[in-house]
Amino acid sequence: MITPDLSLPIPETIEAAHFIGIGGSGMSGLARMFLDRGIRVSGSDRADSAALRALAEAGATVYVGHDAAQLGDADTVVHTGAIWPENPEYVTAKERGLHVIHRSQALHWLTRGRRLVSVAGAHGKTTSTGMIVTALRRLGADPGFVNGGVVADLGVSSGSGADELFVIEADESDGTFLLYDTAVALITNVDPDHLDHWGSREAFMAGFVRFADAAAEAVVISADDPGAIEVRAALQHRRVITFGLAEDADVRVQDIETDGPVAFTLAAAGETAHLRLGVPGAHNAVNAAGAVAVLRTLGYGLAEAAAAVAGFAGTVRRFELHGVERDVSVYDDYAHHPTEVEAALTAARTVLGDGRLIAVHQPHTYSRTRLMSPRFAQVLERLADHTVVLDVYGAREDPVPGVTGALVSEAFTDPERVRFVPDWQEAADYTASIARAGDFVITLGCGDVYRIIPQVLEALTRTAPADR
């Protein structure tokens, strides 16, 4: 892993950019916007993907595998923190004295001079960003945007936009959310995480205070989340707008109905607006309140903002249905923190009916698994009828001896409700063997757990329904 050095200069002009790890959701979106600017784009990734092929069709030169010769005539190299310092393209770019910048710095370059809405928080960023962008489009605006997931209505995770507005999902995990020239800051929640970067809870909280106070126009922040309440108390900002279920919230959620797609009322400044979303879960009602609060700071009325947000159809990898075999529905969700897993499973319960919920959980990073396995186990055991635990997706981290998915399964109080199955085919077969008509299977994690879904669906076609 490479820790981003945000002190490095960002070039004024870029004529040819090479992206190391171009196939990732965030990097491919940035590359596409560089192409929109008329910049020559090349890039490499370790494996072929639909994202690489789409970029090639759009005019980029793409490579599978990493080789220094692939830098070509690039004057700027964009990288993620997930690559290793020994990456040959990274090493050669440094030796040649090229501009080598982190992807957050590339995004900063793209957003210069725009009115920037930055969405931060441990959970709900991608959904909230998608809600704001979708609503702005429905209201007739054409904002630029970069999201951590594909917005279902738009079919993409990013777009250049023609308006002054630009909406981004801002990453607190490595502190890069402090880089942007934010006009309106939205903080969905402040649940201390990524302490491998921040070092302490105090530093993590202080980072959010700095991010919020630096917003030029307004801060929109949760009135419910304990961490957000703590951050709010430390703010010096002149304009703070709160949202949530709390009675004193400036944009308050009321009368929630969670039977199927969530419906609720928003109240603000003596007005009310009722809306029903196309996605389930009380947490999405709160996300919608935050999005509406942002739109109100941008000059839209409560009713028109609420109506525009109500059209949000979700984002890819957020409770996304992939298929149904022998009446077993197989979903995928990006949830990779205990709070996110709780929200995803709670939302699933609202539309499950009489079926059972089978979670396929892929722990993400060794550090989080070591620290949070008891919390994952507690949430999974309480909300899922059965859990299949895969091995850890290490992402940017090296393996840690003794840290495997078994840490989660061993933390269950009832061993009959969980099984650690590191082999994916065995996991798919086992999942199919315990599933019966009406059940939901949901994969959980921000790694590559979604890749097991075809195996699960195929296993369902050749496995008899469970009778238990």
C-alpha positions in Angstrom: 0.0 0.0 0.0 1.2 3.5 -0.8 0.2 6.3 1.6 -0.8 9.3 -0.4 1.6 12.3 -0.1 -0.9 15.2 -0.5 2.0 17.7 -0.3 3.2 16.7 -3.8 2.4 19.4 -6.4 -0.5 18.9 -8.7 0.3 19.9 -12.3 -1.4 22.9 -13.7 -1.9 21.2 -17.1 -2.1 17.6 -18.1 -1.8 16.4 -21.6 -1.3 12.6 -21.2 -2.2 10.7 -18.1 -1.5 7.1 -17.2 -3.6 5.4 -14.6 -2.2 2.5 -12.5 -5.2 0.4 -11.5 -7.4 1.9 -14.2 -10.1 -0.8 -13.9 -11.3 0.2 -10.4 -14.7 1.9 -10.1 -13.2 5.2 -8.9 -10.2 5.1 -11.2 -12.2 4.2 -14.3 -14.5 7.1 -13.6 -11.7 9.5 -13.3 -10.1 8.2 -16.5 -13.3 8.7 -18.4 -13.5 12.3 -17.2 -9.9 12.9 -18.3 -11.0 11.6 -21.7 -13.9 14.1 -21.7 -11.3 16.9 -21.2 -9.5 15.8 -24.3 -6.6 14.3 -22.4 -4.8 11.3 -23.8 -5.4 8.4 -21.4 -3.6 5.1 -20.9 -3.7 2.7 -18.0 -3.1 -0.8 -16.6 -4.8 -3.2 -14.3 -3.9 -6.7 -13.1 -6.8 -8.4 -14.8 -9.1 -7.8 -17.7 -12.6 -6.4 -16.9 -15.7 -4.8 -18.5 -14.4 -1.4 -17.2 -11.1 -1.8 -19.2 -13.0 -2.8 -22.3 -15.4 0.2 -22.0 -12.5 2.6 -21.5 -10.8 1.2 -24.6 -14.0 1.8 -26.6 -14.0 5.3 -25.3 -10.5 6.0 -26.6 -8.1 5.0 -23.8 -5.1 2.7 -24.3 -5.4 -0.1 -21.7 -3.2 -2.9 -20.6 -3.6 -6.1 -18.6 -0.6 -6.4 -16.3 1.9 -3.8 -15.2 5.0 -3.0 -17.2 7.2 0.2 -17.2 7.1 0.4 -21.0 3.3 1.0 -20.8 3.9 4.6 -19.4 4.4 5.7 -23.0 4.6 9.5 -23.3 2.5 10.2 -20.2 3.4 13.4 -18.3 1.3 12.5 -15.3 0.7 9.2 -13.5 -2.4 8.6 -11.3 -2.4 5.8 -8.8 -4.4 4.4 -6.0 -3.2 3.7 -2.5 -3.8 0.0 -3.2 -0.7 -0.5 -5.4 2.6 -1.6 -4.0 5.7 0.6 -3.9 7.5 -1.9 -6.1 5.0 -1.6 -8.9 7.2 -1.1 -12.0 5.1 1.6 -13.5 5.1 3.6 -10.3 8.9 3.1 -9.8 9.7 4.2 -13.3 7.5 7.2 -13.2 9.3 8.3 -10.1 12.7 7.8 -11.7 11.7 9.7 -14.8 10.5 12.7 -12.7 6.9 12.5 -14.0 4.1 14.0 -12.0 2.9 11.1 -9.8 -0.3 11.9 -8.0 -2.9 10.0 -5.9 -6.3 9.6 -7.4 -7.7 12.1 -4.9 -5.3 14.7 -6.3 -6.5 13.9 -9.8 -10.1 14.5 -8.6 -9.0 17.7 -6.9 -7.6 18.8 -10.3 -10.8 17.9 -12.1 -13.0 19.8 -9.6 -11.0 23.1 -9.5 -13.3 26.1 -10.0 -16.5 24.0 -9.4 -19.0 24.4 -6.6 -18.2 21.2 -4.7 -20.6 19.1 -2.6 -18.4 16.6 -0.7 -20.2 13.6 1.0 -18.2 12.0 3.9 -19.0 9.4 6.6 -18.3 5.9 7.6 -21.6 4.6 6.0 -24.1 5.8 3.5 -21.7 7.9 1.4 -22.4 6.2 -1.9 -26.1 6.1 -1.5 -26.3 9.7 -0.3 -24.1 10.9 -3.2 -26.3 8.9 -5.6 -29.4 10.5 -4.2 -28.1 14.0 -4.6 -26.9 13.5 -8.1 -30.1 11.7 -9.2 -32.2 14.5 -7.6 -30.2 17.3 -9.2 -30.6 15.6 -12.6 -34.4 15.4 -12.1 -34.4 19.1 -11.1 -32.9 20.0 -14.4 -29.3 20.5 -13.3 -26.2 18.8 -14.9 -23.7 18.3 -12.1 -20.3 16.6 -12.4 -20.0 13.7 -10.0 -17.8 10.9 -8.8 -19.4 8.2 -6.7 -18.1 5.0 -5.1 -20.7 3.0 -6.9 -22.7 3.0 -10.1 -25.9 5.1 -9.9 -28.7 2.8 -11.1 -30.6 5.6 -12.9 -27.5 6.8 -14.8 -25.6 3.5 -15.3 -22.3 5.1 -14.4 -20.4 6.1 -11.3 -19.1 9.4 -12.6 -19.8 12.2 -15.1 -18.2 15.4 -16.1 -21.4 17.6 -16.1 -21.9 21.0 -17.6 -22.9 22.9 -14.5 -20.9 24.6 -11.9 -22.0 22.0 -9.3 -19.8 18.9 -8.7 -20.8 16.2 -6.2 -18.2 13.7 -4.9 -18.0 10.8 -2.4 -15.1 12.1 -0.2 -12.9 9.4 1.3 -12.0 9.8 5.0 -10.1 6.4 5.2 -6.8 8.0 4.2 -7.5 11.6 5.0 -7.9 12.7 1.4 -11.2 14.3 2.0 -9.2 17.2 3.5 -7.8 17.9 0.1 -10.9 19.2 -1.6 -12.2 22.8 -1.8 -15.6 21.9 -0.5 -18.5 24.3 -0.6 -21.1 22.1 1.1 -20.0 19.2 3.3 -22.4 16.4 4.1 -21.5 14.1 7.0 -23.7 11.0 7.1 -22.1 9.7 10.4 -18.8 9.5 12.2 -18.1 5.9 13.2 -14.4 5.6 14.0 -12.8 3.3 11.4 -9.5 3.2 9.5 -7.5 3.8 12.6 -4.6 2.1 10.9 -4.3 5.4 9.0 -5.4 7.9 11.7 -3.7 6.3 14.6 -6.3 7.1 17.2 -10.0 7.9 17.6 -9.2 11.4 18.6 -7.3 12.0 15.4 -10.1 10.5 13.4 -12.7 12.8 15.0 -10.4 15.9 14.6 -10.1 15.1 10.9 -13.9 15.3 10.5 -13.9 18.6 12.4 -11.3 20.0 10.0 -13.2 18.7 7.0 -16.5 20.3 8.1 -15.1 23.7 9.2 -13.3 24.1 5.9 -16.5 24.0 3.9 -17.0 27.4 2.3 -20.9 27.5 2.5 -22.5 25.0 4.8 -22.2 21.8 6.8 -25.0 19.2 6.7 -24.6 16.7 9.5 -26.5 13.9 11.2 -28.5 14.8 14.3 -28.7 11.1 15.4 -25.2 9.6 15.1 -23.2 9.9 18.3 -20.0 10.5 16.5 -21.6 13.2 14.4 -23.0 14.8 17.4 -19.6 14.9 19.0 -18.1 16.5 15.8 -20.9 19.0 15.6 -20.2 20.2 19.2 -16.6 21.0 18.1 -17.4 22.9 15.0 -16.8 26.6 14.5 -18.7 26.8 11.3 -21.3 29.6 10.9 -23.9 27.5 9.1 -24.7 24.0 10.3 -27.8 22.1 9.2 -28.8 18.9 10.9 -30.9 16.0 9.7 -32.3 12.7 11.0 -34.8 11.3 13.5 -34.0 13.6 16.4 -36.7 16.0 17.4 -34.4 19.0 17.0 -33.2 18.1 13.5 -33.5 20.8 11.0 -34.7 18.3 8.4 -36.6 15.7 10.5 -37.7 12.2 9.5 -41.1 11.2 10.7 -43.7 8.5 10.4 -41.4 5.9 8.8 -43.1 2.9 7.2 -40.7 0.0 6.5 -43.0 -2.6 5.0 -41.3 -2.9 1.5 -39.8 0.3 0.0 -39.4 2.8 2.8 -42.0 5.6 3.1 -41.8 8.6 5.5 -42.4 12.3 6.0 -39.8 15.0 6.1 -40.4 18.2 8.1 -38.4 21.4 7.8 -39.0 25.0 8.7 -42.8 24.4 9.2 -43.2 22.5 6.0 -43.7 18.8 5.4 -43.3 16.5 2.4 -44.2 12.8 2.1 -42.1 10.5 0.0 -41.6 6.8 -0.8 -38.3 5.6 -2.0 -37.6 2.8 -4.4 -35.2 1.1 -1.9 -36.0 -0.5 1.5 -34.6 0.3 4.9 -35.1 3.0 7.6 -31.5 4.0 7.1 -32.3 5.1 3.6 -35.0 7.4 4.9 -32.3 9.1 7.0 -29.9 9.2 3.9 -32.7 10.8 2.0 -33.1 13.5 4.7 -29.4 14.3 4.4 -29.7 14.6 0.6 -32.8 16.8 0.9 -31.0 19.0 3.4 -28.1 19.5 0.9 -30.5 20.4 -1.9 -32.2 23.0 0.4 -28.7 24.6 1.0 -28.4 24.8 -2.8 -31.6 26.7 -3.1 -34.3 24.1 -3.7 -37.6 24.0 -1.7 -38.5 21.1 0.5 -41.3 19.7 -1.7 -39.3 19.8 -4.9 -36.2 18.4 -3.3 -38.1 15.6 -1.7 -39.9 14.7 -4.9 -36.6 14.6 -6.8 -34.9 12.4 -4.2 -37.9 10.0 -4.2 -37.0 9.0 -7.7 -33.7 7.5 -6.6 -33.5 3.8 -7.7 -30.4 2.8 -5.8 -26.8 2.1 -6.6 -25.1 -1.0 -7.8 -23.9 -3.3 -5.0 -26.4 -1.9 -2.6 -29.1 -4.6 -2.0 -28.9 -5.5 -5.6 -30.8 -8.5 -6.9 -28.7 -10.8 -9.1 -31.0 -13.7 -9.7 -33.6 -16.1 -8.5 -33.3 -19.9 -8.7 -35.8 -22.4 -7.3 -37.5 -19.4 -5.6 -34.3 -18.4 -3.7 -33.4 -14.8 -4.3 -29.7 -13.9 -4.4 -28.7 -10.3 -3.5 -25.4 -8.5 -3.1 -24.5 -5.6 -0.8 -21.3 -3.6 -0.4 -21.6 -3.6 3.5 -18.2 -4.2 5.1 -18.6 -2.6 8.5 -20.8 -3.9 11.3 -23.1 -0.9 11.2 -23.5 -1.3 7.4 -24.1 -5.0 7.7 -26.8 -4.2 10.3 -28.5 -1.7 8.0 -28.3 -4.1 5.0 -29.8 -7.1 6.9 -32.4 -4.9 8.6 -33.5 -3.6 5.2 -33.6 -7.1 3.8 -35.9 -8.2 6.7 -38.5 -5.6 5.6 -39.0 -7.3 2.2 -38.2 -10.9 3.1 -41.7 -12.1 4.0 -41.8 -15.6 5.5 -38.4 -16.7 4.1 -35.1 -16.9 5.9 -32.0 -14.7 5.5 -28.7 -16.4 4.6 -25.7 -14.1 4.7 -22.4 -14.8 2.9 -19.9 -12.6 4.6 -16.5 -11.8 3.3 -14.4 -10.0 6.0 -12.5 -7.0 4.6 -8.9 -6.3 5.6 -7.0 -8.1 8.3 -6.9 -5.1 10.6 -10.7 -4.7 10.6 -11.2 -8.4 11.0 -8.9 -8.6 14.0 -10.5 -5.6 15.7 -14.2 -6.1 14.8 -14.9 -9.8 14.4 -16.9 -9.9 17.6 -19.1 -7.0 16.4 -19.6 -8.7 13.0 -20.6 -11.9 14.7 -23.0 -10.2 17.0 -24.8 -8.4 14.1 -24.8 -11.4 11.8 -26.1 -13.8 14.5 -28.9 -11.4 15.5 -30.2 -10.6 12.0 -29.3 -13.5 9.7 -30.8 -17.0 10.1 -27.6 -18.5 8.9 -24.2 -17.1 8.0 -21.5 -18.5 5.7 -18.1 -16.8 6.4 -15.5 -16.7 3.6 -11.8 -15.9 4.2 -10.5 -12.3 4.5 -10.2 -10.1 1.5 -6.9 -8.4 2.3 -7.2 -5.5 -0.2 -4.1 -3.3 0.5 -2.8 -5.3 3.5 -0.5 -8.2 3.8 -1.8 -11.4 5.5 -1.6 -11.5 9.3 -0.9 -14.8 10.9 -3.9 -16.2 12.7 -6.3 -13.6 11.2 -8.9 -15.4 9.0 -12.6 -15.5 8.6 -12.7 -18.1 11.4 -12.4 -15.2 13.8 -15.9 -14.2 12.9 -17.4 -17.6 12.9 -15.8 -18.5 16.3 -17.3 -15.4 17.9 -20.9 -16.7 17.3 -22.6 -18.0 20.5 -24.5 -20.6 18.5 -22.1 -22.5 16.2 -25.0 -24.2 14.5 -25.9 -20.9 12.8 -22.6 -20.2 11.1 -20.0 -22.0 9.1 -16.5 -20.8 8.0 -15.9 -22.1 4.4 -12.8 -20.6 2.8 -13.2 -22.5 -0.4 -15.6 -20.6 -2.6 -17.1 -23.6 -4.5 -17.7 -25.4 -1.2 -19.2 -22.2 0.2 -21.6 -21.9 -2.8 -22.6 -25.6 -2.6 -23.2 -25.3 1.1 -25.2 -22.2 0.8 -27.4 -23.8 -1.9 -27.8 -26.9 0.3 -29.3 -25.1 3.2 -31.5 -22.7 1.1 -35.2 -23.4 0.6 -38.0 -21.6 -1.3 -38.6 -18.1 -0.2 -35.2 -17.6 1.3 -32.9 -14.6 0.6 -29.2 -15.1 0.1 -27.2 -11.9 0.5 -23.4 -11.5 -0.1 -21.8 -8.9 2.1 -18.5 -7.2 1.6 -16.6 -4.5 -0.4 -14.0 -6.9 -1.8 -14.8 -9.4 -4.6 -17.5 -11.4 -2.8 -20.0 -10.6 -5.6 -18.0 -13.0 -7.8 -19.3 -15.9 -5.9 -22.9 -15.2 -6.9 -22.8 -17.1 -10.3 -21.5 -20.1 -8.3 -24.3 -19.8 -5.8 -26.9 -19.5 -8.6 -25.5 -22.5 -10.4 -25.3 -24.5 -7.3 -29.0 -23.7 -6.6 -30.0 -25.2 -10.0 -28.4 -28.6 -9.2 -29.1 -28.9 -5.4 -32.3 -30.1 -3.9 -34.1 -27.6 -1.6 -33.4 -27.9 2.1 -36.1 -29.4 4.2 -35.1 -27.6 7.4 
